[in-house]
Amino acid sequence: MSTPLPEKAADTTAQAPWPVRVLSMKIAEYIDRMSTTWVEGQVVQLRVRPGARTAFLTLRDPDVDMSLSCSVRVTALDAMPTPLAEGARVVVQAKPNYWTQRGSLTMDVRQLRPVGVGELLARIEYLKQNLRSEGLFDASRKRPLPFLPRRVGLVCGRASAAERDVIENAHRRWPGLPFAIRQVPVQGPQSVAEVSAAITELDAIDDVDVIIVTRGGGSVEDLLPFSNEAMVRAVAGARTPVVSAIGHDVDTPLLDLVADVRASTPTDAAKLVCPDAAAERAGIADARSRARGSLAGFVQHERNRLAELTSRPVLADRTAFVRAQREVIESLHRRAHGRVEGQLHRERDRVTHLGAQVRVLSPASTLERGYAIVQRPEGEVVASRGPLVVDDLLRVTVADGDFAVRVTDS
Protein backbone atom coordinates (compact mmCIF):
# COMPACT_ATOMS: atom_id res chain seq x y z
CA MET A 1 0.00 0.00 0.00
CA SER A 2 1.56 3.36 -1.16
CA THR A 3 1.94 6.39 1.12
CA PRO A 4 -0.45 9.26 0.21
CA LEU A 5 1.21 12.42 -1.22
CA PRO A 6 1.04 15.69 0.71
CA GLU A 7 -1.79 18.00 -0.37
CA LYS A 8 0.16 21.27 0.00
CA ALA A 9 3.67 22.32 -0.88
CA ALA A 10 4.26 23.30 2.71
CA ASP A 11 3.56 19.69 3.79
CA THR A 12 6.30 18.17 1.60
CA THR A 13 9.50 16.92 3.23
CA ALA A 14 12.66 15.19 2.15
CA GLN A 15 10.99 11.89 3.07
CA ALA A 16 7.68 12.80 1.41
CA PRO A 17 8.48 14.86 -1.72
CA TRP A 18 6.27 15.64 -4.70
CA PRO A 19 7.05 14.05 -8.03
CA VAL A 20 7.75 16.49 -10.87
CA ARG A 21 4.38 15.72 -12.48
CA VAL A 22 2.57 16.65 -9.29
CA LEU A 23 4.43 19.95 -8.99
CA SER A 24 3.71 20.75 -12.64
CA MET A 25 0.03 19.96 -12.14
CA LYS A 26 -0.12 22.09 -8.97
CA ILE A 27 1.51 25.02 -10.81
CA ALA A 28 -0.85 24.58 -13.76
CA GLU A 29 -3.85 24.53 -11.42
CA TYR A 30 -2.68 27.69 -9.64
CA ILE A 31 -1.98 29.58 -12.85
CA ASP A 32 -5.22 28.40 -14.41
CA ARG A 33 -7.11 30.16 -11.61
CA MET A 34 -5.56 33.49 -12.64
CA SER A 35 -7.82 35.82 -14.60
CA THR A 36 -7.01 37.47 -17.90
CA THR A 37 -5.01 40.67 -17.73
CA TRP A 38 -4.13 43.57 -19.99
CA VAL A 39 -0.41 43.94 -20.64
CA GLU A 40 1.52 46.55 -22.62
CA GLY A 41 4.80 45.77 -24.31
CA GLN A 42 6.86 45.84 -27.47
CA VAL A 43 6.85 43.05 -30.03
CA VAL A 44 10.43 41.88 -30.47
CA GLN A 45 9.78 38.63 -32.33
CA LEU A 46 6.85 37.42 -34.42
CA ARG A 47 6.56 33.99 -36.03
CA VAL A 48 3.65 33.24 -38.30
CA ARG A 49 3.79 29.91 -40.13
CA PRO A 50 1.85 29.57 -43.37
CA GLY A 51 -1.42 27.71 -42.83
CA ALA A 52 -1.06 27.65 -39.03
CA ARG A 53 -3.91 28.86 -36.84
CA THR A 54 -1.63 30.04 -34.05
CA ALA A 55 1.25 32.50 -34.22
CA PHE A 56 3.97 33.08 -31.64
CA LEU A 57 5.46 36.35 -30.51
CA THR A 58 7.72 37.68 -27.77
CA LEU A 59 6.51 40.67 -25.81
CA ARG A 60 9.22 42.78 -24.19
CA ASP A 61 9.11 45.53 -21.59
CA PRO A 62 10.43 48.64 -23.38
CA ASP A 63 12.17 49.94 -20.27
CA VAL A 64 13.94 46.85 -18.93
CA ASP A 65 15.34 43.69 -20.47
CA MET A 66 12.41 41.40 -19.61
CA SER A 67 10.16 39.50 -22.00
CA LEU A 68 7.33 36.98 -22.16
CA SER A 69 6.50 34.31 -24.73
CA CYS A 70 2.99 34.65 -26.14
CA SER A 71 0.73 32.69 -28.46
CA VAL A 72 -2.03 34.35 -30.44
CA ARG A 73 -4.63 33.18 -32.92
CA VAL A 74 -3.91 34.24 -36.47
CA THR A 75 -7.47 35.53 -36.72
CA ALA A 76 -6.67 38.03 -33.94
CA LEU A 77 -3.69 39.26 -35.94
CA ASP A 78 -5.79 39.57 -39.05
CA ALA A 79 -8.37 41.63 -37.17
CA MET A 80 -5.83 44.38 -36.42
CA PRO A 81 -6.20 47.61 -38.47
CA THR A 82 -2.57 47.40 -39.65
CA PRO A 83 -0.29 44.35 -39.92
CA LEU A 84 1.64 43.68 -36.73
CA ALA A 85 5.39 44.15 -37.12
CA GLU A 86 8.36 43.65 -34.85
CA GLY A 87 9.10 46.74 -32.78
CA ALA A 88 5.45 47.78 -32.52
CA ARG A 89 3.99 48.81 -29.17
CA VAL A 90 0.81 46.90 -28.33
CA VAL A 91 -1.65 46.28 -25.51
CA VAL A 92 -2.80 42.68 -25.26
CA GLN A 93 -5.41 40.83 -23.24
CA ALA A 94 -3.82 37.55 -22.23
CA LYS A 95 -4.35 34.56 -19.96
CA PRO A 96 -1.30 32.88 -18.37
CA ASN A 97 -0.92 29.29 -19.48
CA TYR A 98 1.50 26.76 -17.96
CA TRP A 99 2.61 23.84 -20.13
CA THR A 100 3.13 20.91 -17.80
CA GLN A 101 5.02 18.77 -20.34
CA ARG A 102 7.74 21.41 -20.88
CA GLY A 103 7.44 23.28 -17.62
CA SER A 104 7.14 26.60 -19.46
CA LEU A 105 4.88 29.61 -19.00
CA THR A 106 3.26 31.30 -21.97
CA MET A 107 0.63 33.96 -22.42
CA ASP A 108 -2.44 33.06 -24.43
CA VAL A 109 -3.31 36.33 -26.19
CA ARG A 110 -7.03 36.92 -26.70
CA GLN A 111 -6.96 40.49 -28.06
CA LEU A 112 -4.34 42.87 -29.48
CA ARG A 113 -4.57 46.63 -29.72
CA PRO A 114 -1.84 48.81 -31.16
CA VAL A 115 -0.73 51.77 -29.07
CA GLY A 116 -1.51 54.83 -31.20
CA VAL A 117 0.91 57.67 -31.87
CA GLY A 118 -1.32 60.09 -30.01
CA GLU A 119 -1.25 57.95 -26.89
CA LEU A 120 2.54 57.55 -27.14
CA LEU A 121 2.99 61.30 -27.44
CA ALA A 122 0.71 61.85 -24.46
CA ARG A 123 2.84 59.46 -22.40
CA ILE A 124 6.01 61.21 -23.51
CA GLU A 125 4.50 64.56 -22.53
CA TYR A 126 3.56 63.19 -19.11
CA LEU A 127 7.10 61.84 -18.63
CA LYS A 128 8.51 65.18 -19.79
CA GLN A 129 6.57 67.05 -17.11
CA ASN A 130 7.75 64.64 -14.41
CA LEU A 131 11.39 64.91 -15.46
CA ARG A 132 11.15 68.70 -15.69
CA SER A 133 9.77 68.85 -12.16
CA GLU A 134 12.86 66.89 -11.02
CA GLY A 135 15.09 69.54 -12.59
CA LEU A 136 16.67 67.26 -15.21
CA PHE A 137 16.09 69.85 -17.94
CA ASP A 138 17.39 72.85 -15.97
CA ALA A 139 20.01 74.97 -17.73
CA SER A 140 22.00 75.19 -14.47
CA ARG A 141 22.96 71.51 -14.64
CA LYS A 142 24.12 71.57 -18.25
CA ARG A 143 27.89 71.51 -18.67
CA PRO A 144 29.84 73.46 -21.30
CA LEU A 145 31.60 71.61 -24.09
CA PRO A 146 35.42 71.62 -24.11
CA PHE A 147 37.14 73.84 -26.68
CA LEU A 148 39.06 70.89 -28.15
CA PRO A 149 38.30 67.42 -26.72
CA ARG A 150 41.07 64.89 -26.38
CA ARG A 151 38.73 62.22 -27.76
CA VAL A 152 35.10 62.24 -28.83
CA GLY A 153 32.77 59.43 -27.84
CA LEU A 154 30.24 58.54 -30.55
CA VAL A 155 27.15 56.38 -30.05
CA CYS A 156 25.53 55.59 -33.39
CA GLY A 157 23.97 52.89 -35.51
CA ARG A 158 26.00 50.29 -37.33
CA ALA A 159 27.42 51.64 -40.62
CA SER A 160 25.02 54.56 -40.42
CA ALA A 161 25.01 57.77 -42.42
CA ALA A 162 24.92 59.71 -39.15
CA GLU A 163 28.28 58.21 -38.15
CA ARG A 164 29.84 59.17 -41.48
CA ASP A 165 28.45 62.71 -41.25
CA VAL A 166 29.87 63.27 -37.77
CA ILE A 167 33.33 61.84 -38.48
CA GLU A 168 33.79 63.40 -41.92
CA ASN A 169 32.68 66.87 -40.84
CA ALA A 170 34.72 66.71 -37.62
CA HIS A 171 37.88 65.66 -39.51
CA ARG A 172 37.21 68.34 -42.11
CA ARG A 173 37.21 70.93 -39.32
CA TRP A 174 39.99 69.42 -37.19
CA PRO A 175 42.00 66.69 -38.99
CA GLY A 176 43.06 63.75 -36.85
CA LEU A 177 40.51 64.27 -34.08
CA PRO A 178 40.28 60.84 -32.35
CA PHE A 179 36.96 59.07 -31.83
CA ALA A 180 35.78 56.28 -29.54
CA ILE A 181 32.89 54.78 -31.51
CA ARG A 182 30.23 52.46 -30.13
CA GLN A 183 27.95 51.04 -32.83
CA VAL A 184 24.67 49.89 -31.29
CA PRO A 185 21.07 49.43 -32.38
CA VAL A 186 19.37 52.84 -32.47
CA GLN A 187 15.94 51.44 -33.27
CA GLY A 188 13.98 48.51 -31.99
CA PRO A 189 13.62 46.70 -28.67
CA GLN A 190 17.35 46.50 -27.87
CA SER A 191 18.14 50.15 -28.54
CA VAL A 192 17.44 51.54 -25.03
CA ALA A 193 19.66 49.06 -23.22
CA GLU A 194 22.42 49.16 -25.85
CA VAL A 195 22.58 52.95 -26.15
CA SER A 196 22.46 53.42 -22.36
CA ALA A 197 25.27 50.88 -21.89
CA ALA A 198 27.37 52.59 -24.57
CA ILE A 199 26.94 55.97 -22.89
CA THR A 200 27.96 54.50 -19.53
CA GLU A 201 30.98 52.79 -21.08
CA LEU A 202 32.21 55.95 -22.83
CA ASP A 203 31.58 58.02 -19.71
CA ALA A 204 34.04 55.81 -17.83
CA ILE A 205 36.91 56.52 -20.29
CA ASP A 206 39.13 59.28 -18.89
CA ASP A 207 40.19 60.94 -22.15
CA VAL A 208 36.69 61.04 -23.65
CA ASP A 209 35.75 64.69 -23.08
CA VAL A 210 32.41 64.74 -24.92
CA ILE A 211 29.86 62.13 -26.06
CA ILE A 212 27.67 62.42 -29.15
CA VAL A 213 24.50 60.31 -29.37
CA THR A 214 23.24 60.37 -32.93
CA ARG A 215 20.96 58.74 -35.44
CA GLY A 216 19.15 59.81 -38.57
CA GLY A 217 15.55 60.88 -38.88
CA GLY A 218 12.56 58.60 -38.59
CA SER A 219 8.96 58.30 -37.51
CA VAL A 220 7.72 58.94 -33.99
CA GLU A 221 7.81 55.21 -33.31
CA ASP A 222 11.41 54.98 -34.57
CA LEU A 223 12.57 57.72 -32.20
CA LEU A 224 10.68 56.43 -29.16
CA PRO A 225 13.79 54.86 -27.55
CA PHE A 226 15.31 58.34 -27.26
CA SER A 227 12.37 59.45 -25.12
CA ASN A 228 12.71 56.44 -22.86
CA GLU A 229 13.10 57.27 -19.17
CA ALA A 230 15.96 54.82 -18.64
CA MET A 231 18.04 56.38 -21.43
CA VAL A 232 17.22 59.91 -20.31
CA ARG A 233 18.40 59.15 -16.79
CA ALA A 234 21.56 57.50 -18.11
CA VAL A 235 22.43 60.74 -19.93
CA ALA A 236 21.52 62.85 -16.89
CA GLY A 237 23.85 60.76 -14.72
CA ALA A 238 26.84 60.98 -17.05
CA ARG A 239 29.79 63.09 -15.87
CA THR A 240 30.89 63.74 -19.46
CA PRO A 241 29.04 66.41 -21.49
CA VAL A 242 26.56 64.79 -23.91
CA VAL A 243 25.50 66.15 -27.30
CA SER A 244 22.18 64.91 -28.65
CA ALA A 245 21.90 64.74 -32.45
CA ILE A 246 18.74 62.73 -33.02
CA GLY A 247 16.77 62.96 -36.23
CA HIS A 248 16.13 66.27 -37.90
CA ASP A 249 15.61 69.76 -36.56
CA VAL A 250 11.86 69.21 -36.12
CA ASP A 251 12.36 66.07 -34.02
CA THR A 252 12.49 66.73 -30.28
CA PRO A 253 12.90 63.53 -28.24
CA LEU A 254 13.39 63.89 -24.50
CA LEU A 255 17.09 63.13 -24.96
CA ASP A 256 17.44 66.58 -26.56
CA LEU A 257 16.11 68.23 -23.40
CA VAL A 258 18.33 66.41 -20.90
CA ALA A 259 21.51 66.52 -23.01
CA ASP A 260 24.01 69.29 -22.29
CA VAL A 261 23.82 70.49 -25.90
CA ARG A 262 21.28 69.76 -28.64
CA ALA A 263 22.45 69.54 -32.23
CA SER A 264 19.90 69.88 -35.01
CA THR A 265 21.68 67.31 -37.21
CA PRO A 266 24.72 64.99 -37.01
CA THR A 267 26.63 67.52 -39.13
CA ASP A 268 25.78 70.23 -36.62
CA ALA A 269 27.03 67.99 -33.80
CA ALA A 270 30.44 67.76 -35.49
CA LYS A 271 30.60 71.55 -35.66
CA LEU A 272 29.73 71.87 -31.98
CA VAL A 273 32.30 69.48 -30.52
CA CYS A 274 35.45 70.74 -32.27
CA PRO A 275 36.70 74.09 -33.57
CA ASP A 276 37.47 74.84 -37.22
CA ALA A 277 41.26 74.64 -37.59
CA ALA A 278 41.25 76.97 -40.62
CA ALA A 279 39.15 79.54 -38.79
CA GLU A 280 41.39 79.30 -35.72
CA ARG A 281 44.50 79.82 -37.86
CA ALA A 282 42.85 82.79 -39.54
CA GLY A 283 41.90 84.17 -36.14
CA ILE A 284 45.47 83.80 -34.89
CA ALA A 285 46.83 85.48 -38.03
CA ASP A 286 44.33 88.32 -37.63
CA ALA A 287 45.22 88.71 -33.94
CA ARG A 288 48.93 88.81 -34.78
CA SER A 289 48.30 91.37 -37.49
CA ARG A 290 46.26 93.56 -35.13
CA ALA A 291 48.90 93.20 -32.40
CA ARG A 292 51.65 94.11 -34.87
CA GLY A 293 49.67 97.16 -36.04
CA SER A 294 48.95 98.20 -32.47
CA LEU A 295 52.61 97.89 -31.51
CA ALA A 296 53.74 99.79 -34.60
CA GLY A 297 51.22 102.54 -33.83
CA PHE A 298 52.45 102.76 -30.24
CA VAL A 299 56.09 103.02 -31.36
CA GLN A 300 55.21 105.69 -33.92
CA HIS A 301 53.24 107.62 -31.31
CA GLU A 302 56.18 107.57 -28.91
CA ARG A 303 58.53 108.56 -31.73
CA ASN A 304 56.34 111.55 -32.54
CA ARG A 305 56.29 112.58 -28.90
CA LEU A 306 60.07 112.31 -28.75
CA ALA A 307 60.41 114.41 -31.90
CA GLU A 308 58.05 117.00 -30.42
CA LEU A 309 60.05 117.17 -27.21
CA THR A 310 63.40 117.46 -29.00
CA SER A 311 62.06 120.22 -31.22
CA ARG A 312 61.52 122.57 -28.26
CA PRO A 313 64.02 125.46 -27.94
CA VAL A 314 65.49 124.10 -24.77
CA LEU A 315 66.38 120.87 -26.56
CA ALA A 316 66.99 122.25 -30.08
CA ASP A 317 70.56 123.21 -29.03
CA ARG A 318 71.55 120.38 -26.75
CA THR A 319 74.64 122.30 -25.47
CA ALA A 320 72.69 125.44 -24.50
CA PHE A 321 71.73 124.07 -21.13
CA VAL A 322 75.31 122.98 -20.45
CA ARG A 323 76.64 126.43 -21.40
CA ALA A 324 74.13 128.16 -19.16
CA GLN A 325 75.07 125.95 -16.25
CA ARG A 326 78.76 126.47 -17.01
CA GLU A 327 78.31 130.24 -16.85
CA VAL A 328 76.50 129.90 -13.55
CA ILE A 329 79.35 127.76 -12.22
CA GLU A 330 81.99 130.21 -13.48
CA SER A 331 80.14 133.12 -11.90
CA LEU A 332 79.91 131.29 -8.62
CA HIS A 333 83.60 130.38 -8.91
CA ARG A 334 84.58 134.04 -9.45
CA ARG A 335 82.45 135.17 -6.56
CA ALA A 336 83.90 132.50 -4.33
CA HIS A 337 87.45 133.38 -5.46
CA GLY A 338 86.82 137.10 -4.75
CA ARG A 339 85.40 136.36 -1.36
CA VAL A 340 88.35 134.14 -0.47
CA GLU A 341 90.89 136.75 -1.64
CA GLY A 342 89.12 139.50 0.35
CA GLN A 343 89.11 137.31 3.43
CA LEU A 344 92.79 136.52 2.94
CA HIS A 345 93.67 140.25 2.70
CA ARG A 346 91.76 141.05 5.83
CA GLU A 347 93.34 138.21 7.74
CA ARG A 348 96.81 139.18 6.47
CA ASP A 349 96.33 142.73 7.74
CA ARG A 350 95.08 141.42 11.04
CA VAL A 351 98.12 139.15 11.38
CA THR A 352 100.44 142.09 10.61
CA HIS A 353 98.71 144.19 13.24
CA LEU A 354 98.89 141.40 15.80
CA GLY A 355 102.56 140.86 14.96
CA ALA A 356 103.31 144.51 15.60
CA GLN A 357 101.55 144.29 18.95
CA VAL A 358 103.50 141.18 19.83
CA ARG A 359 106.81 142.82 18.89
CA VAL A 360 106.03 145.86 21.10
CA LEU A 361 105.27 143.63 24.05
CA SER A 362 108.16 141.18 23.48
CA PRO A 363 111.43 141.22 25.68
CA ALA A 364 113.48 141.93 22.54
CA SER A 365 111.73 145.26 22.09
CA THR A 366 112.51 146.12 25.71
CA LEU A 367 116.16 145.26 25.25
CA GLU A 368 116.30 147.50 22.18
CA ARG A 369 115.31 150.39 24.36
CA GLY A 370 118.50 149.87 26.50
CA TYR A 371 117.43 147.36 29.05
CA ALA A 372 119.43 144.20 29.88
CA ILE A 373 118.72 140.85 31.51
CA VAL A 374 121.15 139.72 34.23
CA GLN A 375 121.36 135.99 34.92
CA ARG A 376 123.46 133.71 37.03
CA PRO A 377 125.43 131.03 35.11
CA GLU A 378 122.78 128.48 35.85
CA GLY A 379 120.18 130.73 34.19
CA GLU A 380 118.53 132.29 37.25
CA VAL A 381 117.53 135.89 36.60
CA VAL A 382 119.00 138.37 39.05
CA ALA A 383 116.15 140.60 40.06
CA SER A 384 117.77 142.06 43.29
CA ARG A 385 121.15 143.25 44.55
CA GLY A 386 120.77 141.47 47.84
CA PRO A 387 121.93 137.92 47.02
CA LEU A 388 125.01 139.03 45.05
CA VAL A 389 128.51 138.88 46.53
CA VAL A 390 131.88 140.06 45.31
CA ASP A 391 133.37 138.06 42.46
CA ASP A 392 130.00 136.46 41.45
CA LEU A 393 130.08 135.80 37.74
CA LEU A 394 126.93 137.01 35.92
CA ARG A 395 125.62 136.90 32.37
CA VAL A 396 124.24 140.09 30.90
CA THR A 397 121.96 139.91 27.83
CA VAL A 398 121.46 143.03 25.73
CA ALA A 399 119.70 143.71 22.42
CA ASP A 400 122.55 142.58 20.18
CA GLY A 401 124.04 139.78 22.35
CA ASP A 402 125.32 138.89 25.79
CA PHE A 403 128.56 139.12 27.83
CA ALA A 404 129.87 138.13 31.23
CA VAL A 405 130.58 140.44 34.17
CA ARG A 406 131.98 139.92 37.63
CA VAL A 407 130.65 141.60 40.72
CA THR A 408 133.08 143.98 42.46
CA ASP A 409 132.69 145.91 45.57
CA SER A 410 130.32 148.80 45.05
BELGIJO-V272387 format. One record per backbone hydrogen bond with DSSP energy under -0.5 kcal/mol. CO is the residue of the C=O (numbers start at 1). NH is the residue of the N-H. E is the energy in kcal/mol with one decimal. If there is no record, write none. Layout:
# BELGIJO-V272387
co=(CO | CO)
nh=(NH | NH)
e=(E | E)
This chain:
# BELGIJO-V272387
co=(8 | 9 | 16 | 19 | 20 | 21 | 22 | 23 | 24 | 25 | 26 | 27 | 28 | 29 | 30 | 31 | 37 | 39 | 41 | 42 | 42 | 43 | 45 | 46 | 47 | 47 | 49 | 53 | 55 | 56 | 57 | 58 | 58 | 58 | 59 | 60 | 64 | 66 | 68 | 69 | 70 | 71 | 72 | 73 | 73 | 74 | 75 | 77 | 85 | 88 | 89 | 90 | 91 | 92 | 92 | 93 | 93 | 94 | 95 | 97 | 97 | 98 | 99 | 99 | 104 | 106 | 106 | 107 | 107 | 108 | 109 | 111 | 113 | 114 | 116 | 117 | 118 | 119 | 120 | 121 | 122 | 123 | 124 | 125 | 126 | 127 | 128 | 129 | 130 | 131 | 132 | 135 | 138 | 139 | 147 | 151 | 151 | 151 | 152 | 153 | 154 | 154 | 155 | 156 | 157 | 160 | 161 | 162 | 163 | 164 | 165 | 166 | 167 | 168 | 169 | 170 | 173 | 174 | 178 | 179 | 180 | 182 | 182 | 188 | 190 | 191 | 192 | 193 | 194 | 195 | 196 | 197 | 198 | 199 | 200 | 201 | 202 | 205 | 207 | 207 | 209 | 210 | 211 | 212 | 212 | 213 | 215 | 219 | 221 | 223 | 224 | 225 | 226 | 228 | 229 | 230 | 231 | 232 | 233 | 235 | 241 | 242 | 242 | 243 | 243 | 244 | 245 | 245 | 248 | 253 | 253 | 254 | 254 | 255 | 261 | 261 | 265 | 266 | 267 | 268 | 269 | 270 | 273 | 275 | 276 | 277 | 278 | 279 | 280 | 281 | 282 | 283 | 284 | 285 | 286 | 287 | 288 | 289 | 290 | 291 | 292 | 293 | 294 | 295 | 296 | 297 | 298 | 299 | 300 | 301 | 302 | 303 | 304 | 305 | 306 | 307 | 309 | 312 | 312 | 313 | 316 | 317 | 317 | 319 | 320 | 321 | 322 | 323 | 324 | 325 | 326 | 327 | 328 | 329 | 330 | 331 | 332 | 333 | 334 | 335 | 336 | 337 | 338 | 339 | 340 | 341 | 342 | 343 | 344 | 345 | 346 | 347 | 348 | 349 | 350 | 351 | 352 | 353 | 354 | 355 | 356 | 357 | 358 | 359 | 362 | 362 | 363 | 364 | 365 | 366 | 366 | 367 | 367 | 372 | 373 | 374 | 375 | 376 | 380 | 381 | 385 | 389 | 392 | 393 | 394 | 395 | 395 | 396 | 396 | 397 | 398 | 401 | 403 | 405 | 407)
nh=(11 | 12 | 13 | 23 | 24 | 25 | 26 | 27 | 28 | 29 | 30 | 31 | 32 | 33 | 33 | 34 | 94 | 92 | 90 | 44 | 60 | 87 | 58 | 48 | 49 | 56 | 52 | 74 | 72 | 47 | 70 | 44 | 45 | 60 | 68 | 42 | 66 | 61 | 59 | 107 | 57 | 109 | 55 | 76 | 77 | 78 | 79 | 80 | 88 | 43 | 115 | 41 | 113 | 39 | 94 | 110 | 111 | 37 | 108 | 99 | 106 | 100 | 103 | 104 | 99 | 97 | 108 | 71 | 109 | 95 | 73 | 93 | 91 | 116 | 120 | 121 | 122 | 123 | 124 | 125 | 126 | 127 | 128 | 129 | 130 | 131 | 132 | 133 | 134 | 136 | 135 | 138 | 141 | 142 | 275 | 153 | 209 | 210 | 180 | 212 | 156 | 182 | 214 | 184 | 160 | 164 | 165 | 166 | 167 | 168 | 169 | 170 | 171 | 172 | 173 | 174 | 277 | 177 | 152 | 181 | 154 | 156 | 184 | 191 | 194 | 195 | 196 | 197 | 198 | 199 | 200 | 201 | 202 | 203 | 204 | 204 | 205 | 208 | 151 | 209 | 241 | 153 | 243 | 155 | 214 | 245 | 247 | 223 | 224 | 226 | 227 | 228 | 255 | 232 | 233 | 234 | 235 | 236 | 237 | 238 | 211 | 260 | 261 | 213 | 245 | 263 | 215 | 247 | 251 | 256 | 257 | 257 | 258 | 259 | 244 | 263 | 269 | 270 | 271 | 272 | 273 | 274 | 149 | 277 | 280 | 281 | 282 | 283 | 284 | 285 | 286 | 287 | 288 | 289 | 290 | 291 | 292 | 293 | 294 | 295 | 296 | 297 | 298 | 299 | 300 | 301 | 302 | 303 | 304 | 305 | 306 | 307 | 308 | 309 | 310 | 311 | 312 | 315 | 316 | 317 | 318 | 320 | 321 | 323 | 324 | 325 | 326 | 327 | 328 | 329 | 330 | 331 | 332 | 333 | 334 | 335 | 336 | 337 | 338 | 339 | 340 | 341 | 342 | 343 | 344 | 345 | 346 | 347 | 348 | 349 | 350 | 351 | 352 | 353 | 354 | 355 | 356 | 357 | 358 | 359 | 360 | 361 | 362 | 362 | 365 | 366 | 367 | 368 | 369 | 369 | 371 | 370 | 399 | 374 | 397 | 382 | 395 | 379 | 376 | 383 | 388 | 392 | 407 | 377 | 405 | 375 | 397 | 398 | 403 | 373 | 401 | 398 | 396 | 394 | 391)
e=(-1.2 | -1.1 | -1.2 | -2.1 | -2.7 | -2.2 | -2.8 | -2.6 | -2.5 | -2.6 | -2.3 | -2.8 | -2.3 | -0.9 | -0.6 | -1.7 | -2.7 | -3.1 | -2.6 | -0.6 | -2.9 | -4.7 | -2.2 | -0.5 | -0.5 | -2.4 | -1.9 | -3.0 | -2.6 | -3.5 | -3.0 | -2.5 | -0.9 | -0.5 | -2.5 | -2.9 | -1.9 | -3.0 | -2.7 | -2.0 | -2.3 | -3.3 | -3.5 | -0.8 | -1.3 | -2.6 | -1.3 | -1.4 | -1.7 | -2.7 | -2.5 | -2.2 | -2.3 | -2.8 | -0.6 | -3.9 | -1.3 | -2.6 | -2.7 | -0.5 | -3.0 | -0.8 | -2.0 | -1.2 | -3.1 | -3.0 | -0.6 | -2.8 | -0.9 | -2.0 | -0.6 | -2.0 | -2.9 | -0.7 | -2.2 | -2.8 | -2.1 | -2.1 | -2.4 | -2.5 | -2.1 | -2.6 | -2.6 | -2.1 | -1.8 | -2.6 | -2.5 | -2.1 | -1.1 | -1.9 | -1.3 | -1.1 | -0.9 | -1.1 | -0.6 | -0.5 | -1.9 | -0.8 | -2.9 | -3.3 | -0.6 | -3.1 | -2.6 | -2.7 | -1.1 | -1.5 | -2.6 | -2.3 | -2.4 | -2.7 | -2.0 | -2.2 | -2.7 | -1.8 | -1.5 | -3.3 | -3.1 | -1.5 | -2.2 | -0.6 | -2.7 | -1.9 | -0.6 | -1.2 | -2.4 | -3.0 | -2.2 | -2.2 | -2.2 | -2.4 | -2.2 | -2.4 | -2.5 | -2.3 | -1.0 | -0.6 | -1.4 | -1.1 | -0.6 | -0.9 | -0.6 | -3.1 | -3.4 | -3.1 | -0.6 | -3.0 | -1.9 | -1.7 | -0.8 | -1.3 | -2.4 | -1.3 | -1.7 | -2.4 | -2.5 | -1.6 | -2.1 | -2.3 | -1.8 | -1.1 | -2.5 | -1.1 | -1.7 | -2.7 | -0.6 | -3.3 | -1.6 | -0.5 | -1.2 | -1.3 | -0.6 | -0.5 | -1.6 | -1.9 | -2.5 | -0.5 | -1.9 | -1.7 | -1.5 | -1.5 | -1.7 | -0.9 | -0.7 | -0.7 | -2.7 | -2.6 | -2.5 | -2.5 | -2.5 | -2.7 | -2.6 | -2.6 | -2.7 | -2.4 | -2.7 | -2.5 | -2.8 | -2.6 | -2.6 | -2.6 | -2.7 | -2.5 | -2.3 | -2.6 | -2.5 | -2.5 | -2.4 | -2.3 | -2.6 | -2.1 | -2.3 | -2.6 | -2.5 | -2.4 | -2.5 | -1.1 | -1.2 | -1.4 | -1.6 | -1.0 | -0.8 | -1.5 | -0.6 | -2.8 | -2.6 | -2.3 | -2.4 | -2.6 | -2.0 | -2.4 | -2.9 | -2.7 | -2.6 | -2.6 | -2.7 | -2.6 | -2.6 | -2.8 | -3.0 | -2.5 | -2.4 | -2.7 | -2.7 | -2.3 | -2.5 | -2.6 | -2.3 | -2.4 | -2.5 | -2.5 | -2.1 | -2.4 | -2.5 | -2.5 | -2.7 | -2.7 | -2.2 | -2.1 | -2.4 | -2.7 | -2.2 | -1.9 | -0.9 | -0.6 | -0.5 | -1.1 | -2.4 | -2.0 | -0.8 | -0.6 | -1.3 | -2.1 | -0.5 | -0.5 | -3.0 | -3.1 | -3.4 | -2.0 | -3.4 | -0.9 | -1.2 | -1.7 | -2.3 | -0.5 | -2.3 | -2.9 | -0.5 | -0.5 | -2.3 | -2.3 | -1.1 | -3.8 | -3.3 | -3.1 | -3.9)
